[in-house]
Amino acid sequence: MKLADHKATLSFSNGAPSMELPVYAGTIGPDVIDIRKLYGQTGMFTYDPGFLSTASCQSAITYIDGDKGELLYRGYPIEQIATQCDYLDTCYLLLNGDLPNEGERNDFHKLILNHTMVNEQMQFFLRGFRRDAHPMAVLTGLIGALSAFYHDSTDINNPEHRRIAAIRLIAKMPTLVSMAYKYGVGQPYMYPRNELSYAGNFLRMMFGTPCEDYVVNPVLERALDRIFILHADHEQNASTSTVRLCGSSGTNPFAAIAAGVACLWGPAHGGANEACLNMLEDIQASGGIAKVGEFMNQVKDKNSGVKLMGFGHRVYKNYDPRAKMMQETCNEVLSELGLENDPLFKLAKELEKIALEDDYFVQRKLYPNVDFYSGIVQRAIGIPVNLFTGIFALARTVGWIAQLNEMIGDPEYKIGRPRQLFTGSPRRDVPTLIKR
Ligand code: SDX
């Protein structure tokens, strides 16, 4: 970042001395006002619950222009990455800052595909869960538990440890997610096959069984790889900020990523794809497209607490570019599977059409986000609804790691420790029991 050619002056109407604050400019996007000296000089904090106007860090990884509906991974538009690269190329890009050349690409693919097995002991963790445990509960446990196995890559301040942990996490997430799934359906775990692609391997571990050979469908393989790409990173969203804050204490990478998984689970964040599909199924069950008008009235009624899941975004005030690509992928998969008339897809398109013409949504700049179509395509591939967020976590692991590594690699980083506006009781003495 560089000093902008202007400063910010903060003045107070109560006669307190004003102060100048430096303004920094990034390569693109909003400038920032550096308030690090504010408390020291004024004894005051800034106040920004939800961080709507707060840049928590400087980063060179992902950039979103919410007004344009633009998403760049290391400067490359998501539309180009999703059509010209695969997920492992995207991982290399997010981790290293640029796309791999052919040699780097082959080495990285081989490195990942040869670290896909997990320690045999991991399966005994699963036995402790109920078979009907939500896969995100299982994954939060399994990923945190990885720190119990890799003592040679838990020192977050050691760049070599961070590199090895990154490879292990990216390589093993598909194995862990498919194990969580197989445990829930009571089928045997499938060992990874190193000759398959990253997405193909995951499909086989999910839907293959020891009883017969599994043939990867190239259309589904490509669709899943694209789903991974679209979910790989997204600036300082809630789960990425969780990973950064957790990692800032110096904890190991596996624990920090487990914290990200836990945060992603929420329906306002990564859990929205599961919530969106459940919403579509509920509308379908209560009458389908004929009931959309009634449902939309509920959404617009503040007291109902009903939201149109898969719509709206803190940053995008235009169409989420990932939603557009997800809709395309949806079309491809549904026609490959002969499901062009999938009622939920038709319902989703009708909901989107109505919402984009409705003043409530137009005024609030609410558009479909990445979660609106992702559930429909995952369901068509055969992924159960309660595993959608697990797929999101699998894909986002590389983003979390890249952001964590960027923070730890920044010599200026400190442990994150926000302050507060205290509104509780001033000092008082404990009354004796008889006086309470
Ligand atoms: C992800 O941050 C990221 O980058 C996240 C993510 C990533 O890749 O990491 O992009 C992934 O989490 C996508 C978002 C998935 N969540 C959902 O689809 C859940 C539904 N969406 C909403 O919960 C909401 O839109 C959020 C949480 C996504 C954004 O919330 P904000 O920015 O805090 O916006 P807001 O709640 O203040 O909404 C502004 C207005 C409010 O109405 P008013 O008070 O102004 O009258 O819009 C309304 C909201 O009630 N609104 C909605 C709505 N989303 C916002 N009304 C109906 N349905 C919705 N979905």
Boltz pocket constraint, residues with backbone or C-beta under 6 A from the ligand:
constraints:
  - pocket:
      binder: B
      contacts: [[A, 230], [A, 231], [A, 233], [A, 234], [A, 236], [A, 237], [A, 238], [A, 267], [A, 268], [A, 269], [A, 270], [A, 272], [A, 299], [A, 306], [A, 307], [A, 308], [A, 309], [A, 310], [A, 311], [A, 312], [A, 313], [A, 314], [A, 315], [A, 364], [A, 366], [A, 369], [A, 370], [A, 371]]
      max_distance: 6.0
